[in-house]
Amino acid sequence: MSSQRYDGKTGAEKGIESVRTNAPLDERYERKKAANGERMFNLKAANGQVIGTSEPCKSESGRENGIQSVKTNAPKAAVEDKT
């Protein structure tokens, strides 16, 4: 998954916390089909803002596996500060 770019550390930390909070909630995932037919998803915050976008997947099962991985791993993922 990728997110928007942040200008500062505080914004990035808030973005990380938003992903951790929203990742476990199935209703926060927008399942989409790209113009080329591949599947992808967006993770959205409670206000509807996209906070993460997946890589394209060839199949629906690939997309669902990606969503499950984010649900499982994002809430406890380690943060690597590269500043």
TORZANU-950512 format. One line per field, with one value per atom (N, C-alpha, C, O): atom name; x, y, z. Coordinates in nm, 3 decimals, padded with zeros to 5 digits. Layout:
# residues N
at	[CA / ...] .
xx	[X / ...] .
yy	[Y / ...] .
zz	[Z / ...] .
# end
This chain:
# residues 83
at	[N / CA / C / O / N / CA / C / O / N / CA / C / O / N / CA / C / O / N / CA / C / O / N / CA / C / O / N / CA / C / O / N / CA / C / O / N / CA / C / O / N / CA / C / O / N / CA / C / O / N / CA / C / O / N / CA / C / O / N / CA / C / O / N / CA / C / O / N / CA / C / O / N / CA / C / O / N / CA / C / O / N / CA / C / O / N / CA / C / O / N / CA / C / O / N / CA / C / O / N / CA / C / O / N / CA / C / O / N / CA / C / O / N / CA / C / O / N / CA / C / O / N / CA / C / O / N / CA / C / O / N / CA / C / O / N / CA / C / O / N / CA / C / O / N / CA / C / O / N / CA / C / O / N / CA / C / O / N / CA / C / O / N / CA / C / O / N / CA / C / O / N / CA / C / O / N / CA / C / O / N / CA / C / O / N / CA / C / O / N / CA / C / O / N / CA / C / O / N / CA / C / O / N / CA / C / O / N / CA / C / O / N / CA / C / O / N / CA / C / O / N / CA / C / O / N / CA / C / O / N / CA / C / O / N / CA / C / O / N / CA / C / O / N / CA / C / O / N / CA / C / O / N / CA / C / O / N / CA / C / O / N / CA / C / O / N / CA / C / O / N / CA / C / O / N / CA / C / O / N / CA / C / O / N / CA / C / O / N / CA / C / O / N / CA / C / O / N / CA / C / O / N / CA / C / O / N / CA / C / O / N / CA / C / O / N / CA / C / O / N / CA / C / O / N / CA / C / O / N / CA / C / O / N / CA / C / O / N / CA / C / O / N / CA / C / O / N / CA / C / O / N / CA / C / O / N / CA / C / O / N / CA / C / O / N / CA / C / O / N / CA / C / O] .
xx	[00.084 / 00.000 / 00.088 / 00.199 / 00.040 / 00.111 / 00.014 / -00.108 / 00.072 / -00.009 / 00.039 / 00.131 / -00.024 / 00.020 / 00.156 / 00.199 / 00.223 / 00.349 / 00.317 / 00.220 / 00.399 / 00.382 / 00.499 / 00.614 / 00.471 / 00.576 / 00.655 / 00.773 / 00.589 / 00.655 / 00.629 / 00.540 / 00.706 / 00.698 / 00.564 / 00.508 / 00.512 / 00.385 / 00.272 / 00.191 / 00.265 / 00.163 / 00.176 / 00.077 / 00.299 / 00.324 / 00.280 / 00.220 / 00.310 / 00.271 / 00.118 / 00.064 / 00.050 / -00.097 / -00.151 / -00.249 / -00.087 / -00.127 / -00.110 / -00.197 / 00.002 / 00.027 / -00.080 / -00.133 / -00.112 / -00.213 / -00.350 / -00.427 / -00.381 / -00.509 / -00.516 / -00.620 / -00.407 / -00.404 / -00.423 / -00.501 / -00.352 / -00.365 / -00.508 / -00.558 / -00.573 / -00.711 / -00.812 / -00.902 / -00.796 / -00.896 / -00.873 / -00.968 / -00.751 / -00.718 / -00.804 / -00.842 / -00.837 / -00.916 / -01.062 / -01.130 / -01.111 / -01.253 / -01.284 / -01.243 / -01.357 / -01.386 / -01.457 / -01.434 / -01.542 / -01.617 / -01.529 / -01.576 / -01.405 / -01.313 / -01.241 / -01.164 / -01.267 / -01.202 / -01.294 / -01.407 / -01.245 / -01.315 / -01.251 / -01.136 / -01.327 / -01.280 / -01.310 / -01.424 / -01.207 / -01.222 / -01.163 / -01.084 / -01.205 / -01.150 / -01.089 / -01.158 / -00.961 / -00.891 / -00.936 / -00.998 / -00.904 / -00.941 / -00.887 / -00.949 / -00.771 / -00.711 / -00.766 / -00.719 / -00.866 / -00.930 / -00.872 / -00.931 / -00.758 / -00.699 / -00.775 / -00.838 / -00.768 / -00.836 / -00.740 / -00.618 / -00.798 / -00.719 / -00.813 / -00.935 / -00.757 / -00.842 / -00.782 / -00.661 / -00.870 / -00.831 / -00.872 / -00.979 / -00.790 / -00.827 / -00.864 / -00.788 / -00.982 / -01.032 / -01.048 / -01.076 / -01.030 / -01.055 / -01.206 / -01.282 / -01.248 / -01.391 / -01.453 / -01.572 / -01.373 / -01.424 / -01.426 / -01.463 / -01.388 / -01.389 / -01.261 / -01.249 / -01.164 / -01.036 / -00.956 / -00.945 / -00.899 / -00.814 / -00.684 / -00.615 / -00.651 / -00.527 / -00.428 / -00.316 / -00.469 / -00.378 / -00.437 / -00.558 / -00.350 / -00.391 / -00.306 / -00.184 / -00.370 / -00.299 / -00.230 / -00.255 / -00.145 / -00.091 / -00.200 / -00.291 / -00.193 / -00.292 / -00.279 / -00.170 / -00.392 / -00.397 / -00.464 / -00.555 / -00.421 / -00.479 / -00.616 / -00.695 / -00.646 / -00.772 / -00.838 / -00.776 / -00.965 / -01.038 / -00.978 / -00.970 / -00.937 / -00.879 / -00.747 / -00.715 / -00.671 / -00.547 / -00.575 / -00.505 / -00.678 / -00.717 / -00.763 / -00.723 / -00.845 / -00.893 / -00.779 / -00.779 / -00.682 / -00.564 / -00.486 / -00.436 / -00.476 / -00.409 / -00.481 / -00.419 / -00.613 / -00.692 / -00.673 / -00.654 / -00.679 / -00.661 / -00.524 / -00.511 / -00.423 / -00.288 / -00.281 / -00.220 / -00.342 / -00.342 / -00.420 / -00.375 / -00.535 / -00.614 / -00.534 / -00.540 / -00.459 / -00.384 / -00.256 / -00.224 / -00.183 / -00.049 / -00.038 / 00.049 / -00.124 / -00.110 / -00.124 / -00.047 / -00.218 / -00.235 / -00.111 / -00.095 / -00.026 / 00.090 / 00.223 / 00.328 / 00.219 / 00.340 / 00.443 / 00.408 / 00.568 / 00.677 / 00.692 / 00.662 / 00.738 / 00.761 / 00.911 / 00.982 / 00.958 / 01.099 / 01.115 / 01.074 / 01.174 / 01.193 / 01.320 / 01.430 / 01.305 / 01.419 / 01.457 / 01.521 / 01.419 / 01.455 / 01.595 / 01.643] .
yy	[-00.117 / 00.000 / 00.123 / 00.122 / 00.229 / 00.356 / 00.464 / 00.448 / 00.574 / 00.685 / 00.814 / 00.814 / 00.921 / 01.052 / 01.083 / 01.018 / 01.182 / 01.230 / 01.331 / 01.406 / 01.333 / 01.427 / 01.523 / 01.483 / 01.650 / 01.750 / 01.740 / 01.774 / 01.695 / 01.691 / 01.562 / 01.484 / 01.542 / 01.420 / 01.409 / 01.300 / 01.521 / 01.518 / 01.468 / 01.386 / 01.516 / 01.471 / 01.324 / 01.251 / 01.279 / 01.137 / 01.051 / 00.946 / 01.095 / 01.019 / 01.011 / 00.907 / 01.119 / 01.117 / 01.023 / 00.952 / 01.022 / 00.930 / 00.784 / 00.701 / 00.755 / 00.618 / 00.578 / 00.467 / 00.667 / 00.636 / 00.616 / 00.531 / 00.693 / 00.676 / 00.540 / 00.474 / 00.497 / 00.364 / 00.257 / 00.164 / 00.269 / 00.170 / 00.162 / 00.053 / 00.276 / 00.281 / 00.223 / 00.150 / 00.256 / 00.219 / 00.084 / 00.024 / 00.034 / -00.091 / -00.211 / -00.289 / -00.229 / -00.348 / -00.344 / -00.447 / -00.230 / -00.212 / -00.237 / -00.159 / -00.344 / -00.381 / -00.269 / -00.250 / -00.195 / -00.089 / 00.028 / 00.115 / 00.029 / 00.135 / 00.102 / 00.184 / -00.016 / -00.057 / -00.035 / -00.084 / 00.039 / 00.061 / -00.031 / -00.013 / -00.130 / -00.227 / -00.174 / -00.139 / -00.168 / -00.107 / -00.194 / -00.285 / -00.164 / -00.228 / -00.117 / -00.023 / -00.128 / -00.027 / -00.034 / -00.131 / 00.070 / 00.078 / -00.041 / -00.083 / -00.094 / -00.207 / -00.342 / -00.447 / -00.341 / -00.464 / -00.522 / -00.613 / -00.472 / -00.523 / -00.469 / -00.363 / -00.543 / -00.505 / -00.429 / -00.447 / -00.342 / -00.269 / -00.224 / -00.242 / -00.164 / -00.111 / 00.016 / 00.040 / 00.096 / 00.212 / 00.187 / 00.131 / 00.229 / 00.232 / 00.376 / 00.469 / 00.396 / 00.530 / 00.554 / 00.462 / 00.680 / 00.722 / 00.739 / 00.730 / 00.761 / 00.778 / 00.893 / 00.891 / 00.995 / 01.110 / 01.087 / 01.177 / 00.966 / 00.932 / 00.961 / 00.928 / 01.022 / 01.052 / 00.924 / 00.841 / 00.908 / 00.793 / 00.808 / 00.909 / 00.705 / 00.709 / 00.602 / 00.596 / 00.519 / 00.418 / 00.358 / 00.338 / 00.329 / 00.270 / 00.147 / 00.151 / 00.041 / -00.085 / -00.084 / 00.003 / -00.181 / -00.210 / -00.285 / -00.341 / -00.286 / -00.361 / -00.512 / -00.563 / -00.581 / -00.726 / -00.786 / -00.725 / -00.902 / -00.969 / -01.028 / -01.046 / -01.058 / -01.128 / -01.068 / -00.996 / -01.101 / -01.059 / -01.124 / -01.061 / -01.250 / -01.317 / -01.252 / -01.244 / -01.206 / -01.134 / -01.004 / -00.969 / -00.934 / -00.810 / -00.840 / -00.770 / -00.943 / -00.978 / -01.022 / -00.991 / -01.094 / -01.132 / -01.008 / -01.003 / -00.908 / -00.783 / -00.710 / -00.660 / -00.703 / -00.639 / -00.711 / -00.647 / -00.843 / -00.920 / -00.895 / -00.886 / -00.885 / -00.858 / -00.722 / -00.709 / -00.621 / -00.488 / -00.492 / -00.435 / -00.558 / -00.568 / -00.632 / -00.588 / -00.735 / -00.810 / -00.740 / -00.736 / -00.684 / -00.635 / -00.486 / -00.447 / -00.404 / -00.259 / -00.212 / -00.125 / -00.265 / -00.212 / -00.226 / -00.150 / -00.323 / -00.346 / -00.333 / -00.370 / -00.279 / -00.270 / -00.175 / -00.071 / -00.213 / -00.129 / -00.009 / -00.017 / 00.101 / 00.223 / 00.245 / 00.242 / 00.266 / 00.293 / 00.439 / 00.482 / 00.516 / 00.659 / 00.682 / 00.650 / 00.737 / 00.759 / 00.907 / 00.950 / 00.984 / 01.126 / 01.147 / 01.260] .
zz	[00.000 / 00.000 / 00.000 / 00.055 / -00.061 / -00.058 / -00.012 / -00.018 / 00.034 / 00.082 / 00.017 / -00.065 / 00.055 / 00.008 / 00.069 / 00.165 / 00.015 / 00.072 / 00.180 / 00.171 / 00.282 / 00.392 / 00.397 / 00.375 / 00.426 / 00.436 / 00.566 / 00.571 / 00.671 / 00.801 / 00.875 / 00.840 / 00.978 / 01.059 / 01.132 / 01.143 / 01.181 / 01.254 / 01.165 / 01.208 / 01.042 / 00.949 / 00.918 / 00.910 / 00.899 / 00.872 / 00.990 / 00.971 / 01.110 / 01.230 / 01.242 / 01.281 / 01.209 / 01.212 / 01.104 / 01.127 / 00.987 / 00.881 / 00.922 / 00.895 / 00.987 / 01.036 / 01.136 / 01.130 / 01.228 / 01.329 / 01.265 / 01.309 / 01.162 / 01.092 / 01.024 / 01.029 / 00.962 / 00.900 / 01.007 / 00.989 / 01.117 / 01.226 / 01.277 / 01.305 / 01.290 / 01.342 / 01.244 / 01.283 / 01.118 / 01.018 / 00.952 / 00.899 / 00.953 / 00.884 / 00.925 / 00.838 / 01.052 / 01.089 / 01.043 / 01.050 / 00.998 / 00.969 / 00.822 / 00.736 / 00.793 / 00.653 / 00.578 / 00.458 / 00.646 / 00.578 / 00.532 / 00.459 / 00.572 / 00.530 / 00.398 / 00.347 / 00.343 / 00.218 / 00.100 / 00.097 / 00.004 / -00.121 / -00.225 / -00.264 / -00.266 / -00.365 / -00.504 / -00.535 / -00.588 / -00.719 / -00.829 / -00.803 / -00.951 / -01.068 / -01.153 / -01.190 / -01.183 / -01.262 / -01.407 / -01.450 / -01.483 / -01.624 / -01.705 / -01.802 / -01.663 / -01.735 / -01.690 / -01.734 / -01.601 / -01.555 / -01.428 / -01.369 / -01.384 / -01.261 / -01.140 / -01.146 / -01.032 / -00.909 / -00.820 / -00.826 / -00.736 / -00.638 / -00.528 / -00.537 / -00.423 / -00.317 / -00.259 / -00.267 / -00.201 / -00.123 / 00.020 / 00.046 / 00.114 / 00.255 / 00.284 / 00.255 / 00.343 / 00.369 / 00.519 / 00.596 / 00.558 / 00.695 / 00.714 / 00.618 / 00.836 / 00.866 / 00.788 / 00.758 / 00.754 / 00.680 / 00.528 / 00.453 / 00.484 / 00.343 / 00.267 / 00.149 / 00.335 / 00.270 / 00.249 / 00.339 / 00.129 / 00.099 / 00.177 / 00.167 / 00.255 / 00.334 / 00.290 / 00.340 / 00.196 / 00.141 / 00.015 / 00.005 / -00.081 / -00.208 / -00.236 / -00.219 / -00.277 / -00.303 / -00.438 / -00.522 / -00.456 / -00.588 / -00.666 / -00.604 / -00.799 / -00.876 / -00.851 / -00.828 / -00.857 / -00.840 / -00.964 / -01.021 / -01.003 / -01.121 / -01.094 / -01.186 / -00.967 / -00.936 / -00.812 / -00.734 / -00.797 / -00.678 / -00.553 / -00.448 / -00.565 / -00.448 / -00.409 / -00.290 / -00.506 / -00.475 / -00.401 / -00.305 / -00.446 / -00.377 / -00.235 / -00.141 / -00.217 / -00.083 / 00.008 / 00.127 / -00.047 / 00.032 / 00.075 / 00.188 / -00.013 / 00.022 / 00.133 / 00.226 / 00.123 / 00.228 / 00.360 / 00.464 / 00.358 / 00.482 / 00.542 / 00.664 / 00.459 / 00.508 / 00.578 / 00.684 / 00.518 / 00.580 / 00.711 / 00.811 / 00.712 / 00.835 / 00.948 / 01.063 / 00.915 / 01.015 / 01.059 / 01.178 / 00.964 / 00.992 / 01.024 / 01.102 / 00.967 / 00.984 / 01.129 / 01.171 / 01.206 / 01.342 / 01.432 / 01.527 / 01.403 / 01.490 / 01.415 / 01.468 / 01.294 / 01.213 / 01.276 / 01.333 / 01.264 / 01.312 / 01.219 / 01.100 / 01.274 / 01.196 / 01.187 / 01.287 / 01.064 / 01.042 / 01.007 / 00.899 / 01.097 / 01.079 / 00.998 / 01.044 / 00.878 / 00.790 / 00.781 / 00.685 / 00.882 / 00.881 / 00.931 / 00.936] .
# end
